[in-house]
Amino acid sequence: MKFKQIIEHNKFSLVVSLPSNNLELAKAAIEGGAQAVKVHCNVWHRASGHTFGTYAENRDFLRELIALCGDIPVGLVPGGADAFINAEERLELEKMGLGFFSAYSHHLPCHMMESTVLTKMVAIDSTYTQNTLDAVHNSSIDVLECSVQPGENYGTDLCYADILRYSDIAAKTGKPCLIPTQRKIKPSEVKHLYQAGCKAVMIGAIVMGKEPDAQQVRAATAAFREAVEGI
């Protein structure tokens, strides 16, 4: 099943964003119950503090990861402010079997939105406005990543004001909304994301740790999968 279909059809879904491009951690996430796995290239990642290599440097890893995951969709953040894959590399990733891409809208080259193969997960940040939500509603974005926490909120506790904000975004955009763990969301709080109208949570370094071992990734994933299944 494609990533878009998983997000749309499941009551709620769990995505794991790996803190490093490591097959052992990916295997642990799968064992813990991840319904999709996301990795990075061409970026510095604020939450983990890691710098990920170029697409060329990660090409073999991505092939191995896609093979390892099988029917579980693999997603890629293909770039950021400093570098991004080009259209030819996007086509290569489509043939490779990548399931979806994830990127901030202000980093995203327009050619990425031309894909008829990849699920388009686009992120908005803390600078979004109500006009942004109107535009998202009318866009071809498949899944909206609500990365709306400012940097100073990273790693802090979720509060109900966040739930209200996520609810507003979900209602006004009409898009399946995914919430990344910029805040240190607890498994017990997943139900509040669901009640706000969101469709998925994506756990990463904030809840798994910046340098987690396989056991930590497996345990965190399993705890969130249990919470998702309990909704």
N, C-alpha and C positions, 0 to 999 in steps of 0.2 A: 504494500500500500504506500502511495506517495505521502510525503510529509504533509502536504496541504490536506489530504484526505484524513490523515490521522488526527490532525488538529481540529478539523471541522466535525468529524464523526464521533470522536471520543468525548465523553462527558468532560474530562479534563486530562491533560497529558503532561508527561515529565520529559524534559530535555536536559541532557548533561553537557555542559560546556567544559571541556578538559582544560585544566590549568597549564598543561604542557602537551606537546605533540608526542605522545608516548603510547605505544600499542598495549603495553601492560595495563595502563590506566584505562584505556578504552575497553579492554576485556573485562576489567573490574566493574566498569559502569554498566556493561551489558549484563553481567552476572547479577548486578544489583537491581536491575529492572528498568534501565533507561529505555525510553521509547524512541529516542533519537539522540545522536551524538554530534556535537559541534566542535570544530577546531579552528585554528587561525593560521594565517600567513601574512606577511608584509605589514605587521602591526606591532606596536607596543601596547600592552594590555594593562590598564590602570589597576584593576582588582588583583591580578596575580603578580604584577610587577615584572612580567616576563616580556622579552622581545622575541617575536617569532620570525623565523627566517623567510626568505623569498619563496615564491611559488616554485621556482626551479629547484630550490633546496628541499622542498617538501613534497615534490611530485611522487617520488617512490613511496614515501610514508602514506600519502593519500591513497594510492593504489592499494597498499596493504590494508589500510584502515577500511576502505570500502569492501574489500574481500572479507575481512574479519567480521564486519557488521552484518553482512548478508542482507536480509530483508529489513533491517533496522536502518532508517534513513541517516545518511551522513550529511552534515552541513558544514559550510566553510565561511569564515569571515575572510574575504579575499583581498582585503587591503584596508587602509585607513588614510590618514592625512598625508602621509609621505609617499605611499606607493600603492598601486592597485593592479590587479590582473588586467590584461587587455582582452579584446574580443576573441582573438584566436585562442587564448588560454581558457576563456570561458567555454568555448566550443569543445576544447579538449576535455575539460572537466565534465561536460554533459555526456560525452562518449564514455568517459571513465566510470560513470554511474553515480556521480554526486547527486544528492537529493534536493538540497536547498542551499541558498546563500543567505548571509546575514550581514548587514552593513548599515551604518548611520546614513541617513538620507543625504547629509551634506558631504559625505565622502564618496557617494555612489555614482559611478559613471552611468550615463543614460543607456549605454549599450547593454548593461546588465538587465535592464527591464525589458529588453527585446527577447529574452529567453522564453521559449515555449516548452522547455523541459524542466527547468529548475523552479521549485517553489520560491517565491520572492518574499523573503522576510526582511522588512525594512524597519530600522530603528529611528525613533525620534528621541531627542534629548531634552534637557531641562529648559531649553529656550523655546519650546513649542508654544504656540498660541492657539486660541480657539479657531482662528483662520486656518491654522495647520490641520486641525482636526477635520474641518470642512473639506479641505483639499484631499486629505487621506481617504475620506469617505468616497470621493469621486475618482480615486486612483485605481491602478491595477495591482496595488499591493495585495498579496495573498494573506500574509500574517504580519501584524504590527507588533514589533518589539518595543515595549514601553520602558526604555532606558532613561527615565525622566528624573532620576535622582541626581542632584548636583554632587560634585566630588566630595564635599564635606560630609555627606550623609552615608558614604560607603562604609559598610561594616557596622552600622548602628541599627538599633532595633526598629522593626516595623511599627508604625502607629496607624491609628484609624484614619487620620488625614490622608495617608497614602492610599488606603482602601477607597476613600471617596474620590481621590484623583483618578485611580485606575478605573473606577466605575464610570466616571464622567467620560474618560477617553473611550472606553468600550462602547458606551451608549451612543456617543456622538459620531464615532467613526463607522460603526457597524461592521468592523473588521474583527476576526479572531485575534484576541490580544494575548500576547505572551509576556510574562513578567520575569525579568532576570533578577537574580539575587544580588542586587546592588546593596539593598538593606540586608541585614542578617536574618532572613526569614526562617522561621522554625517550621518543621513539618506540621506541627499543630495549627499553624496559621494558614496553611494552604486552603482550607475550606473557606476562609474569608476572601481569598482571591476568586474562588469559584462563585461565591455569593455576589461578588462585585461584577460578575458577568465576563470574567476572563476565562481563557480556554487552556492555558498552559503555564507552567513555571519552568524556568531554566536555572538549574543550580550550577554554581561555579566556585571560584576560589574563595569567595566570602564565606561559604558554608563548608567547603571541603578542606580549606587551607591552601596557602600559596605553594607549598611543596608536599602535597599529600602522597602517601604511598598507596598501593593498590587496595589494601585493607580499608583505609580511610575513605577512599572513593567508593568502594563497594558498600560500606556501611552507610554513608550519607545517602547514596542513591537508593538503597533499600528502604531507609527510613522515609524518604520522600515518596517512594513508590507506594509504600503502605498507606501513607496519608492520602495519596491520590485515589487509591482503590477504595478508601473508606468514605469518599464523598458520596 
